[in-house]
């Protein structure tokens, strides 16, 4: 490339190094500027922004909003599947149980002196009330933006009194030795008594309330525009079945 210019057919001066590269830089910046304007005007390379920090729930919500995806029972159950382990309510109990036994005079209710043995049992257990996710009935009405959920009438109950949380202290008697099944029988009675006490104190109602709170909070993260309505096992959702996604 020549490094000088002509004016009226005469060479007037030579181009310097900075002059030549300055010209090239100017041309390059002009090209970049034109491309930038084109991107801004036509939206080339534009990406969709995801709100709420790009979480999985936010992405799903944004996609549903953008594409107009209709909410179905499968969508709801997928969200609840992730928190199925939280669908359990538990209460702990602890206490002391005693066993006192005497030999008696045959055919009477009189104890024989000196034949008494004693057992003291320290125990600690847990009663858990849970629900089978597959037994939840779900109906979705996209027109009304409502999700109807029916909770199983009978929850799953686990009354656990582990051996490692049981301490037994014995005062044996040579004339009336402690029988091998006495501790087991007494613990069975304890478990039944503790469960009965928990039922009187409303453990099933507390478990159901706990479950409803979890479901509402979970679905609100992704489907905040929908209202969750809980139905009794004997109730039917007041919806038009043609506009509804039904489970079971």
Residue, then its C-alpha position, 0 to 999 in steps of 0.5 A: x500500500x502506498x504511504x503518500x497522497x496525490x493532489x492535482x496529480x502531484x505527490x504532496x506528502x508521505x503518510x506516517x505510521x499513526x496516520x495509516x493505522x488511525x485510518x484503519x481504526x476509524x473504519x473498524x470502529x465504524x463497522x462495530x457501531x453499525x453492528x451495534x445499532x443493528x443488534x439494538x434495533x432488530x433484537x439480534x442475539x436477544x436473550x430472555x431474562x429470568x426473574x427471581x435469580x434464575x431458580x428452577x421454580x422461576x424458570x418453570x414459571x417464566x416458561x409457562x407464562x411465555x409459552x402459555x403452558x396449561x397447568x396439569x395434574x402432572x405439573x402439580x404432582x411433580x412439584x409435590x414429589x420434591x417435598x414428599x418427605x416433608x409430608x410427615x408430622x411428628x410428635x415426641x413422647x417420653x416418660x417412666x413406666x413401672x411394673x410391680x408384681x407379687x405372688x399371691x395366695x392361691x384362689x385369693x387376692x392376697x399378696x405373699x410377703x417377700x415375693x415382690x419384684x419391681x421394674x422401672x422403664x425409662x422410654x422415649x419414642x416418636x409418633x409420625x403421621x404421614x400421607x401417601x403422595x399417590x393417594x392425593x387427588x388433584x384437579x386443575x381448573x385453568x379457567x378459574x385458576x384453581x387447584x383442587x386437592x383432596x387429602x386421604x381420609x386415613x393417614x399413615x401412622x408410625x409409633x416408634x419406640x426404639x430399643x436404644x431409647x429404652x432403659x430398664x432397671x430391675x429389682x428382682x426376687x429369687x422367689x418371684x423372678x422377672x419374666x422375659x416378656x414383662x418389659x415387652x408387654x409393658x412397652x406395648x401398653x405404653x405405646x398404645x397409651x401414648x398414641x391414644x393421648x396424641x389422638x385426644x390432643x389432635x395429632x391428626x388435625x395438626x398433621x393435616x394442617x401441616x400438610x396443607x401449609x406445605x402444599x400451599x407454599x410449594x405450589x405458590x413458588x411456581x404457580x402463584x396465580x393459582x388458588x389451592x382449594x382443599x376438599x373433603x373426601x366426600x366433596x366434588x370439585x365445582x368445575x366444568x370437566x371439559x376445562x379441567x385436568x383431572x387426577x384419578 
